[in-house]
Amino acid sequence: MGALDDMAYKPFDADAVIDALAPLLQLTISDKQRPGVRLNLKTASKMAALIEQVKLPDEAEPLPVYRP
């Protein structure tokens, strides 16, 4: 198994994120809260995937002030 195999696409696992990050952030997530946290993480993952699809040229610069 090479380095590229380790980087293969893996589906988003909200439970793994909760299990890994809650202790690091010193959060206690109860069994009652977990479904809501899972749903929000899945939604955030889908939103991030949409943004990752946007192709920007290398010379693109961020605007100093956002004006819609």
Contact map, one row per residue, 1 for C-alpha under 8 A:
11101100000000000000000000000000000000000000000000000000000000000000
11111100000000000000000000000000000000000000000000000000000000000000
11111110000000000000000000000000000000000000000000000000000000000000
01111111000000000000000000000000000000000000000000000000000000000000
11111111000000000000000000000000000000000000000000000000000000000000
11111111000000000000000000000000000000000000000000000000000000000000
00111111100000000000000000000000000000000000000000000000000000000000
00011111110000000000000000000000000000000000000000000000000000000000
00000011111000000000000000000000000000000000000000000000000000000000
00000001111100000000000000000000000000000000000000000000000000000000
00000000111110000000000000000000000000000000000000000000000000000000
00000000011111000000000000000000000000000100100000000000000000000000
00000000001111111000000000000000000000000000000000000000000000000000
00000000000111111100000000000000000001001100000000000000000000000000
00000000000011111110000000000000000001000000000000000000000000000000
00000000000011111111000000000000000000000000000000000000000000000000
00000000000011111111110000000000000000000000000000000000000000000000
00000000000001111111110000000000000011000000000000000000000000000000
00000000000000111111111000000000000000000000000000000000000000000000
00000000000000011111111100000000000000000000000000000000000000000000
00000000000000001111111110000000000000000000000000000000000000000000
00000000000000001111111111111000000000000000000000000000000000000000
00000000000000000011111111110000000000000000000000000000000000000000
00000000000000000001111111100000000000000000000000000000000000000000
00000000000000000000111111100000000000000000000000000000000000000000
00000000000000000000011111110000000000000000000000000000000000000000
00000000000000000000011111111000000000000000000000000000000000000000
00000000000000000000011001111100000000000000000000000000000000000000
00000000000000000000010000111110110000000000000000000000000000000000
00000000000000000000000000011111110000000000000000000000000000000000
00000000000000000000000000001111111000000000000000000000000000000000
00000000000000000000000000000111111000000000000000000000000000000000
00000000000000000000000000001111111110000000000000000000000000000000
00000000000000000000000000001111111111000000000000000000000000000000
00000000000000000000000000000011111111100000000000000000000000000000
00000000000000000000000000000000111111110000000000000000000000000000
00000000000000000100000000000000111111111000000000000000000000000000
00000000000001100100000000000000011111111100000000000000000000000000
00000000000000000000000000000000001111111110000000000000000000000000
00000000000000000000000000000000000111111111000000000000000000000000
00000000000001000000000000000000000011111111100000000000000000000000
00000000000101000000000000000000000001111111110000000000000000000000
00000000000000000000000000000000000000111111111000000000000000000000
00000000000000000000000000000000000000011111111100000000000000000000
00000000000100000000000000000000000000001111111110000000000000000000
00000000000000000000000000000000000000000111111111000000000000000000
00000000000000000000000000000000000000000011111111100000000000000000
00000000000000000000000000000000000000000001111111110000000000000000
00000000000000000000000000000000000000000000111111111000000000000000
00000000000000000000000000000000000000000000011111111100000000000000
00000000000000000000000000000000000000000000001111111100000000000000
00000000000000000000000000000000000000000000000111111110000000000000
00000000000000000000000000000000000000000000000011111110000000000000
00000000000000000000000000000000000000000000000001111111000000000000
00000000000000000000000000000000000000000000000000011111100000000000
00000000000000000000000000000000000000000000000000000111110100000000
00000000000000000000000000000000000000000000000000000011111100000000
00000000000000000000000000000000000000000000000000000001111100000000
00000000000000000000000000000000000000000000000000000000111110000000
00000000000000000000000000000000000000000000000000000001111111000000
00000000000000000000000000000000000000000000000000000000001111100000
00000000000000000000000000000000000000000000000000000000000111110000
00000000000000000000000000000000000000000000000000000000000011111100
00000000000000000000000000000000000000000000000000000000000001111100
00000000000000000000000000000000000000000000000000000000000000111110
00000000000000000000000000000000000000000000000000000000000000111111
00000000000000000000000000000000000000000000000000000000000000001111
00000000000000000000000000000000000000000000000000000000000000000111
